[in-house]
Amino acid sequence: MITGVVPTEIRDGPAAIRATLDAARNSAANVAQDLRHGGARRIFVLGNGTSYHSSLAAAGLYRRHSGPDDPSVFALTAADFRTYRPSLGDGDAIVGISSSGEFHDVVAVVEELREQLPTVAVVHVADSTLTGIARHVILSAGGPSNVPVMTKTFSATLVATELLLAELLGTETADRIAAAIAQAADHAEAAIAVAEPLVEPLAAELEGSQHVFVVGSGLGHVAAMEAALKLKEVALVHAEGTETWEMTSGASTIIGPSSVVVALAPNGPGRDALADVVRHSAGWGARIIEVGPEQIVPDSTLIPLPKAAAEDHAPLTTVPPVALLAFALARVRGVNPDQPDWIERYHSQGLTHILGVARR
């Protein structure tokens, strides 16, 4: 078993999903009821970095289930919303996601608008600034996070946000989504277990890699963005998360023998199109790593994913095995992800929100 604080955090992810399902469902239902009774028609879900990816994934899942009479949900970075604020009025609401509850742009938006609009904080740290100023708070669960590279808190805050938006669609739909999330926790646990013995030898092969493309379809695209972020933060390797159909244009111009392509390929509507991209990338000489139920190309390295794992929950199931790979690659490259040397770069920009760092 791989040792280190970061791998422990990754292994704790499925339990954090289950804990959040248990702990946050009632509060999500109560907040959703308040928003509906208040006439919410536009809901802006805001975050930055990993929390922005949570906002994209939750809004994307909501669109899969919502109808024309349901509220519209918009996922934005908090800084974009703050800098280019739309005209706001009755029927608007803000959902701010921040694991630490301290990210300055999320805090600033909620502080600026809390007297005008319903504000909801999705937070992992109960005694944070954000929990003290938002009208409503939904706490994710799974225990404290003690690492600078967030993994389980991504899963936990994503689930809390998905529960809130699901409850806007009624109890029956929310029950179906909650059941699917519970299954995703099981699939993530299985994917982590099977990935552990695979990632260290694979990392040794990838030691000299400088450019990695992570690709996925549908909500697998959001998973690709988050997985690429983990490769950057943990292994300090250049990684780009891209969407299947976008990969056919820009990225395809430079993919070749010096490239690594990580395909997040659970079963779903986008798998066939992703398979086509993977086959072309292999033909251009790229090293292929697949996270899916079975191989698409014969010379790839497969990190197996349960066949029942759904594309809509790829952010919960496919990111953890890639995060494990990122940790193994970091060790091979002489990087210590438990104490990364980029922390001061964050602090120099006023970003002091990082869990496991600011509170040490």
N, C-alpha and C positions, 0 to 999 in steps of 0.2 A: 504494500500500500504506500502511495506517495505521502510523505510527511511534510508538514508545514501548516501555518495558520490559514493560508489561502485555500488549500485543498479541503481543510476542515469546514471552512465557510461554504465551499461549493457543495460538499456532501450534506450540509444542513439545509440546503435549499428546499428539497421536497417536504421536509418536516415544517419549514416555515410556510410553505403553501398551505398545508393542511391546518396549521395553527391559525393562519389568517382566515381561512374559510370558517373556522369555528368562532373566532373572536370578532370578526369584522362584519359578519352577515347581518346581524341585527342593526348595528349602527348604520350600515349602508342602506338598509331598507328604510330606516327612520329618516335619514337625510334625503333619500330619493322621494319619500312621501312629502316632505317639507318643500322640496323643489317643485314637485308636481302641483301641490296646493298653491304655491306661490306663482304659478303660471310660467315656469321656466320654458323658454322656447329655443334659446341659444345657450349652450354650455361650452365655455372655453376651458380646455384642460391644458395646464401649463406645467412645464418642467424644463430642466436643462441637463444635457449629458444623458446619463442613464435614465433619469426621470423623464426626460423628453421622449426617450424610446418607450418608456412605460405609457406615456400619453398617446403616442402613435399606435401602439399595440391595442390599448384599451378602446380608443376611438375606432380603430379598424374592426375590432370584434363587435362593437356596438352597431356599426353599419351593416354587418352581416345579418343582424337580427331585427333592426329597426324598420319602421314603415314610414310612409309620407306624413302621417299625422303625429309622429313622435318628435321630440325635441331634436334639433340639430346639434352635433358635437364637433368641435373644432380643436385639433391638437396643434399647439404652437410652442415655440420656446418662450419662456417667460420674458426674456430680453426683447424678443421681437414684438410681443404683445405690448410691453411697456413702452417701447420706442415708437411703434406705429399703431397706437391704440385705436381700435375702431370706435365708431360712435356707439355708445352704450345707453341702455335704457331699461324700462320695465321688461321683464321676460329674459333678461340676461343673468348668467351666474358664472362664477369662477371656481374652478377646481385646481388647486395648486399642489403639485407632487414634489416632495423633498424628503428623502429618507432621513436626513439629519434634522429637518425642520429649520435649517439655517441658511439655505442658499439665498443670497442677497436679493436677486431679482424676483424670485418667487415671494419672499417675505415682503419686498417692496410693493408688489402688485396688490397683495392681500391687504397690506396696511393702507394703501392709497384708496382702495375701493370698499373696505369693509363696512363703511357707513352708507354706501349707495346700493350695493348689490349683495345677494347671498354669496358667501365665500365658504369654500370647503377645503380643508387641509387633509391631504393623505400623507401620513408621516409615520416613521418607524420609531422615533424617539419621543416619548411622552412629555418630557419636560423641556420642549424646545420653544424657540421664539414663535414659530408658526402656530403651534397648538394654542398659544396664549392669545393670538389675535384673530384667528379665523372664527366665523360664526359656528361652523360645524367642523368636527374633527373625526376622521376615520383612521384608527391606528392599525397598521399592519403588525404582524406578530412573528414569533420565531426566535425571540431572544436577542440580546445585544449583538451588534456587529463590531468587531475589533480589528478590522483590516481596512486599509485605504482603498482597495479595489473592491467595489461593492458587487456581490453576486447574489447572495440569498435575499438581500434587501431589494434588489431589482425584482426578483420573483414575488416577494411579499407585497411590495407597494403596487406592483402591476395587478396582482390578484385583488387587492383592496379596491383599486380603481375600477377594475372590471366588474366587481360586485356592485359598486355604486351605480354604474351605468346600466347594468343588467336590471337592477331593481326599478329603473325608470320605465322598463318595458313590461312590468307586471310580474307577479309571483311565479306564474307558470314558466315564463321564459327565464327568469332568474334561477329557478330550480334546475332547468336544463343546463344552463351555463355553469352553475356551481357544480353540478355532477360531472360535467366535462373537465372542469378545472381539477377536481379530485382525481379523475383518471390521469390527467396530465402529470400530477404529482407522482403517481405510480410509474408512469412512463419515464419521467425524469430520473427517478431513483434507479430504474433498470438501466437507463443509458449511462448514468454515472458509474455504476458498478461494472459494466462491461467495458467502459472506456479506460478505467484505471490501469489495467495491465498493458494496454495498447499504446498509451501516449508517450511513455518514456522512450521506447525504441523508435517511435515515429519522430519524436523531437530530435533525436540524435541525427536522423536523416535530414532534418530541416534546418540544422544549426546555421548554415550559411545563407539561408533564405532572407531576402530583404524586402520582398514585395509579395503580399498575400491578398488574394481576392476572395471574399466570402460572399456567396450568392444564395438567394432564396426567393421563392414565389409567395405572393399574397402576404400573410403576416410573417412568413419566413423571411421576407425582406427586412422587417424590423429586427427579427432575430439576427440576420446577417449584420446589420448595423451595430447591434450590441456585441455580437461575437467579435467583430473587427475591433471595436473599442477595447475589449478585453485583451486581444492580442497586442494592441498598442500599449495599454497601461501595464500589462503584466510582463510581456516578453520584450517590449520596446522594439517591435518590428513594425514596419510600415504595413498597414492593412486597410483595405477598402471594402466596406459593405455595400453591396449593390443588388438591384432587383433583376430578376431573370431577364425580362425583356429589354431592360436598359443595358444589360451585359452584352447583348448582341451588337451594340453599336460602339460606344466609347471604349469600354474596357477591352473589347476584342481586338482593338488596333495594336495593343502592346503585349498581349498574352503570348508567351512562348516558353522555351526551355528553362528560362530563369524564373518563371512564375509558379506560384502555388495557388491552386483554386480549391477552396473549401466549399463544397456544395451541401447546403442544408436542405435535405430532400425527403421529408416525411411524405406519406401518402396524402394526396389531395389534388384539387383541380390543376395546380400549377406544376405537378411533378413531370408530366410529359414534356412540357416546354423547357423545364430545367434540365431534363435529360438530354435534350438536343444541344443546349449550351455546353453541358459537360462533355459530350462527345466531341464537339468542335474544339473545345479547349484542350482535350487530350490529343486530338489530331494535330494541334499546333505545338505540342510538346510540353504542355504544362503538367506539373505534378498534381494529381487529383486526390483529394481526400473527401470522402462522402460520409455524411451523417444521415442515415436513412435505413429503411428496412432491408434493402438488398443492393448489390452493386449495380451501377448503371454501365460502367466501363470495366473491363476485366483487369486492367493493370492498376486500378485505384486502390487506396487503402480505405476499408470500410470501418467506420465506427458505428456499430449496429444500433438501430432505434427500433422499438417495438412496432410491429406492423399496424397496430391500432392507434399509434400516436398520430394526432390530427394536425394538419397544416395550420389551422387557426390557433393552435397553442404551441407552435414552434418556438416562440420566445421563452416558454417555460421548459421545453424539453430538449432543444438542440443547443442552446447556449452553454449549459453546464459542461458537456463533454469538450467543447471547444475551449472553455475556460481552463479545464484541466490540462489540455494540450498546451495552452499558453503558459501555464505554470511550469510544465515540464520543459518547454522550450526556453523559458527564462533561466532555469537552472543550468541547462546545457550552455547557454550563452553567458553564464557568469553573472546573471542579474538576480537580485534578492527582492522578490515581489512583496515580501512581508514588510520590507523597509525600502521602498523605491526612492531613488534619488531625485524624482521629479516633484516631490512634495513642496519644496521651497519655491519652485516655479509657480505652483498654484497659489501659495501664500503671497508671493510677490504681486499677484494680480488681485489680492483681496479675497481670494477664495479659501476661506478658513473653515468651510463646512464639512470637510472630509471626515467620515466616521472612522474611528480607530486612530485618528491623528490629533485632532483638536482637543479631544477629551482625555488624552493620555496624561 
